[in-house]
Amino acid sequence: MDPVPVPVRCLLNSISRYLHLVACQTIRYSPIQTRIGNVVHLLKLLKPFLVEVVDCKTPPDDDCLNSACEDLDSVVNQAREFLEDWSPKLSKLFGVFHCELLLEKVQTCSLEITRILLQLSQSSAVTLSLQGVERCMQEIECFKQENTLTEHMNNALQNQTDDNDDLDSIIQMIGLVSNQDLLKESIAVEKEQMDQLIDLVSCIREHMLKTEFLEVAKGISTPPYFRCPLSTELMVDPVIVASGQTFDRTSIKTWLDNGLAVCPRTRQVLSHQELIPNYTVKAMIESWLEANNITLAVNSGGDDSSVANNMGSNDFNRTESFRFSLRSSSFTSRSSVEAGNGFEKVKINVPASLSKELEIFELSSQEQSYTHSRSESVCSVVSSVDYVPSMTCETQSLPVNHHENECSVQTMMTPHTIKLVEDLKNGSNKEKTDAAAEIRQLTINSVENRVHFGRCGAITPLLSLLYSEEKLTQEQAVTALLNLSLSEVNKGMIVEAGAIEPLVHVLKAGNDRAKENSAATLFSLSVVQVNRERIGQCNAAIHALVSLLGKGTLRGKKDAASALFNLSITHENKARIVQAKAVKYLVDMLDPGLEMVDKAVALLANLSGVGEGRQEIVREGGVPLLVETVDSGSGRGKENAASVLLQLCLNSPKFCTLVLQEGAIPPLVALSQSGTQRAKEKAQQLLSHFRNQRDARMKKGRS
């Protein structure tokens, strides 16, 4: 009897080992079980014919057969290794996707082997049943995977719309039944470093935010911009990462703790892992919860933990009829969902006391929106970090693509639009002023109009009007630009059109209202990281904002502080802001009577991250006022003041002594016992540092 070719025998052994492993395997995840079962089915079809080849008195020594058997043997061993290495902690998407690839390879290789066996049988090189081989080949050839992840994934990535049935199928197939499942899958996929799957899970997150609604109480669903873009949970402790995106602290910390150093939403590499509290979003969420009589439980440690602790695992109530397709949103005295102009407008229930102060404008983008506090127009920011995550109607990996279709807004050049833009360009002074005023009014609340005028050529002539000697014209133009800047589609176009220098001119030469709105526009534009960098590189912009911070109206000071805070998120801008002498004004603003303590200390907390900032804080006499803020400030103020003091003490023994001399220990002890969780941590770190310094001095004295 001739020896059996080694590749055939090895393949048969590998198939036997694989089938035995499958029989003993403990995988209980149905999508993978199904695909493994399909692999087993194909191998069992082929195996009897391989056994016949081995049992032949004169086994064929055919190079093509040997090569095909070697190929299938390699695939079967890959399938075996996958089965041995599989863990529920790994990505489900990757597991299913990998199984489908293996199944496809098994089918291709098995079909090739049966084709070769059929040819050998026909030539009498091997005694196999022709009908049996033909039947096996037909069965393998006709086998088709049903409802494959690969097919749904390709369709979903090509069809990135709200009504994406393929994404719904994937969500159901993979079993993402809770937002914690989604968070775990996002982290697991990121670790696999497979771009296609990373894009897919990003699409799934955005899809869930737009098409699912999360109930925090019976009949009350969470507005999508209050939900974390990573876990889709209600944000209890919203924070900003280096990319400028806002996430819930628990979710993004879990992401970072897993060694992931990119923004989950923009895919930008994070220049640092500092998490900056987004107090405005947190206040707005708390107001919304209060208005709806919702109380979220907190854990025993007193920390604001993930909402996952407060909700069941199946917190998504799915409905085909309810789709978030936000164009704008505003505070009202009652919760309602109104249909109009082909889209749904979501109104948020908040206390009447806040309704005159805050209007949230949903920007329909992957970046952020921010809030304004003047009721007659969109013209002032209300906090040092006044932007919230907004739900886009299409998914993009980077915020610098300015050709996005913002919520499918269609741009049509109506005669009236053409006339307004033409008046801006070539009209008399009065016509230019009137056109700017009308555009301002038309873009106060309308996302469509903002996109419409941005695309119809209004930006450049509005910028030219910023140099007008007519103060009213200048004011109307800058306010119209502010409204346009709220659209993510327009942010890049405004900066690319050369907006920074004209806005700086208004900061220097405009009337009070124009200066306020110019600062607010710079804040809006600086939501995008690349704009933040470009504005920061313009020293005149930072100096003009600092000048407004020191000499402007109260509203102007607040707008300047908000813009500077946003700019300070980019590390390189911190030193620039310090060099522009902002610290002196910020220290002055720590006076409780000026209504600026929280904004000032938040910006100081950022600036204390650089050596120049720490030096200036001490030089300008900030330490006593910071200690006073720890003692008697708001919860937010105490936390940030403690953060500044911690930076001072950790980086300079001299500053540490100065802080101690100002009597910081009693208020820090009180804060360590009764402040927010992060404030407690800062206070405890400071007290521990003081003890270590004292022990070191005592030890040195003994020696």
SEGUVO-252472 format. One record per residue (C-alpha): residue in three letters; x, y, z. Coordinates in steps of 0.5 Angstrom, whole numbers, plus 500, padded with zeros to 3 digits. Layout:
SEGUVO-252472
alaXYZ/...
end
This chain:
SEGUVO-252472
met500500500/asp503507498/pro504512503/val498517504/pro500524502/val502528509/pro498534507/val491530507/arg493526513/cys495533517/leu488536515/leu484530517/asn488530524/ser486537524/ile479537522/ser478531528/arg481535533/tyr477541531/leu471537531/his472534538/leu474541541/val467544538/ala464538542/cys467540548/gln467547548/thr463552553/ile462558548/arg455560550/tyr454566545/ser449564540/pro452568534/ile459565535/gln456558536/thr451559530/arg458560525/ile462555529/gly456550527/asn456552520/val464551520/val463544523/his457542517/leu462544512/leu468540515/lys463534516/leu461534509/leu468533506/lys471529512/pro468522509/phe472523502/leu478525506/val478518510/glu477515503/val483518500/val487516506/asp484509506/cys486508498/lys490502496/thr494507492/pro493514495/pro494520490/asp500524490/asp497530487/asp500537488/cys494541487/leu490536492/asn496537497/ser496545496/ala489545497/cys489541503/glu495545506/asp491551505/leu485548509/asp489545514/ser491552516/val484555516/val482549521/asn488551525/gln486558525/ala479556527/arg481552533/glu486557536/phe480562535/leu476557539/glu481556544/asp482563545/trp475566545/ser473569552/pro466573553/lys471579555/leu473580548/ser469584542/lys463580540/leu463584533/phe470582532/gly469574534/val463574529/phe466578524/his472573525/cys468567525/glu465569518/leu471570515/leu474563517/leu467560515/glu468563508/lys475561508/val473554510/gln468554504/thr472556499/cys478551501/ser473545501/leu470547495/glu477547491/ile478540495/thr472537492/arg473540485/ile480536485/leu477530488/leu472530482/gln477531477/leu482525480/ser475520481/gln474522473/ser481520471/ser481514476/ala487516480/val483515486/thr477510487/leu471515490/ser464515488/leu463520483/gln456522485/gly458522492/val463527491/glu459531486/arg453532491/cys458534496/met461539492/gln454542490/glu452542497/ile458546499/glu458551493/cys450552495/phe451553502/lys450560504/gln451564510/glu444567512/asn444574516/thr451575516/leu455581520/thr459582514/glu453584509/his450588514/met456592516/asn458594509/asn451596508/ala451600514/leu457604513/gln455606506/asn448608508/gln449612514/thr442615515/asp437615521/asp433610518/asn439604518/asp435597518/asp442594518/leu445597524/asp438595528/ser440588525/ile447588528/ile445591535/gln440585535/met445580532/ile450582537/gly446583543/leu447590545/val441590550/ser444595555/asn448601555/gln454597559/asp454592553/leu455598548/leu461601553/lys464594554/glu464593546/ser466600544/ile473598549/ala474591546/val473593539/glu478599540/lys483594543/glu482590536/gln485596532/met481594526/asp478600523/gln472597520/leu469595526/ile471601530/asp467605525/leu462600525/val461601533/ser462609532/cys456608528/ile452604533/arg453609538/glu451615534/his445611531/met443609539/leu443616541/lys439618535/thr434612534/glu433610541/phe430613547/leu433612554/glu427612560/val430615567/ala423615569/lys416612567/gly414616560/ile420620561/ser426619556/thr432623556/pro434628551/pro440625547/tyr444631548/phe444629556/arg447622554/cys454620554/pro456619547/leu460613549/ser455609553/thr449613551/glu447613559/leu445619562/met451623564/val451624571/asp458627571/pro460630564/val467632563/ile471634557/val477631554/ala483634550/ser479633544/gly473638546/gln468632547/thr464631553/phe463624556/asp460622562/arg466621567/thr465614569/ser465612562/ile471615559/lys475614565/thr473606564/trp476608557/leu482611559/asp483606564/asn484601559/gly490604556/leu486607550/ala489614548/val484616543/cys477620543/pro472615542/arg468620538/thr473624533/arg479619533/gln484624535/val490622539/leu488625546/ser494630548/his493629555/gln488625559/glu486630564/leu478630565/ile475637565/pro468638569/asn463641564/tyr459644570/thr454647565/val451641562/lys451638569/ala447644572/met442643566/ile441636567/glu440637574/ser435642572/trp432637568/leu431632573/glu429636578/ala423639573/asn421632572/asn421630579/ile427625578/thr432623583/leu438618581/ala440614587/val448615588/asn452610591/ser455609598/gly461613597/gly457619595/asp460619588/asp456621582/ser457614579/ser454611572/val447611571/ala448604570/asn448603577/asn441606577/met437603571/gly436596569/ser440592564/asn435593559/asp434601559/phe433602552/asn426602550/arg426601543/thr420603538/glu420604530/ser415610531/phe420614535/arg426617532/phe430623534/ser431628529/leu433634532/arg434641529/ser433645535/ser431645542/ser429650547/phe427650554/thr419650556/ser415650562/arg412643560/ser415637556/ser413636549/val414633542/glu412637537/ala412635529/gly413641524/asn417642518/gly418634517/phe422633523/glu421633531/lys422638536/val424636543/lys423641548/ile426640555/asn422641561/val426646566/pro424650572/ala421657570/ser426660573/leu431658568/ser427659562/lys429666561/glu436665562/leu438659558/glu436656551/ile440650548/phe441650541/glu442643538/leu447644533/ser446637529/ser453636529/gln459631532/glu462637536/gln459641541/ser453646542/tyr453651547/thr448656551/his446663550/ser443667555/arg440673552/ser433672550/glu432677544/ser438674540/val443668541/cys449672543/ser452670550/val455664553/val453662560/ser459658563/ser466657562/val464650559/asp458652556/tyr457646550/val454640550/pro454633546/ser450634540/met447628536/thr449629529/cys444626523/glu451623520/thr457620523/gln464623521/ser470621524/leu473628524/pro470634526/val474638520/asn470636515/his466642513/his462638507/glu457634512/asn450634511/glu447637517/cys441634519/ser439633511/val438641511/gln437642503/thr440649501/met436653496/met437660493/thr431663494/pro430670491/his429673498/thr436670500/ile439672494/lys437679495/leu439679503/val446676501/glu446681495/asp444687500/leu450685504/lys455685499/asn453691494/gly447695498/ser447702501/asn450702509/lys442702511/glu441696506/lys447692509/thr445694516/asp438692515/ala440685511/ala445683517/ala439685522/glu434680518/ile439675518/arg441675525/gln433675526/leu432669522/thr438665525/ile436666532/asn432659533/ser433656526/val438651525/glu436650517/asn437658516/arg444658519/val446652515/his442656509/phe446663510/gly452659511/arg452656504/cys449662500/gly455666501/ala453670507/ile459669511/thr464673507/pro460680507/leu458679514/leu465679516/ser467685512/leu461689515/leu465688522/tyr470693520/ser464698519/glu464705522/glu457704523/lys457701530/leu450699529/thr452695523/gln458692526/glu453690532/gln448687527/ala453683523/val457680529/thr451678532/ala449674525/leu456671525/leu455669532/asn448665530/leu451662524/ser457660528/leu452655532/ser452651526/glu458646526/val457646518/asn459653519/lys465653524/gly470651519/met468656513/ile467662518/val475661520/glu477659513/ala474666511/gly479669515/ala474671521/ile479672527/glu482678525/pro475682524/leu473679530/val479682534/his477688531/val470688534/leu473686541/lys478692540/ala473698537/gly466695537/asn460698542/asp459693549/arg454689545/ala458688539/lys464686544/glu460681548/asn458678541/ser465678538/ala467674544/ala462669544/thr463668537/leu470666538/phe468661544/ser463658539/leu468657534/ser473655539/val469649540/val473645534/gln480643536/val483646530/asn480653531/arg482653538/glu489652535/arg488657530/ile485662535/gly490661540/gln496662535/cys493669534/asn496673540/ala492679538/ala486675539/ile488672546/his490679548/ala483682546/leu479677550/val484678556/ser482686555/leu475685555/leu476680561/gly479686565/lys475692562/gly469689559/thr461689562/leu459684566/arg457680560/gly463681556/lys467679562/lys463672562/asp464672555/ala471673555/ala472668561/ser468663557/ala472664551/leu479664554/phe477657558/asn475654552/leu482656549/ser486654555/ile483646554/thr489646548/his495646552/glu500651548/asn494656549/lys495656557/ala502660557/arg499665552/ile493667556/val498667562/gln503672558/ala497676556/lys496678563/ala490674564/val491672571/lys491679574/tyr484680572/leu482673574/val485674581/asp481680582/met475676580/leu475672586/asp472677590/pro465674591/gly461680590/leu463680583/glu459674581/met465671577/val468667582/asp466660579/lys468662572/ala475665574/val477659579/ala475654573/leu480658568/leu485659574/ala485651575/asn487650567/leu492655568/ser495653574/gly497647569/val503651567/gly509654571/glu508661568/gly501660571/arg503658578/gln508664578/glu503669576/ile497666581/val502667587/arg505674584/glu498677584/gly496675591/gly491669589/val493664595/pro489668600/leu483668595/leu483661593/val484659601/glu478663602/thr474660596/val475653599/asp472656605/ser466659603/gly465658595/ser460654591/gly461647591/arg464648584/gly469654586/lys471650592/glu473644588/asn477648583/ala480652588/ala483646591/ser485644585/val489650584/leu492650591/leu494642589/gln498644583/leu502650587/cys504645593/leu506639589/asn510644584/ser513648589/pro515647597/lys515655597/phe508655595/cys506650599/thr509654605/leu505660603/val499656602/leu500653610/gln501660612/glu494663609/gly491658614/ala489653609/ile488646613/pro481648617/pro477649610/leu481643607/val479638613/ala472641612/leu472640604/ser475633605/gln469631609/ser463634606/gly465636599/thr464633592/gln468627591/arg473630587/ala473636591/lys474631597/glu480627593/lys483634592/ala483636599/gln485629602/gln491630597/leu493636599/leu493634607/ser497628605/his502632602/phe502637608/arg503631612/asn509628608/gln512635608/arg512636615/asp515629616/ala520630612/arg522636615/met522633622/lys526627619/lys531632617/gly531636623/arg533629627/ser539628623/
end
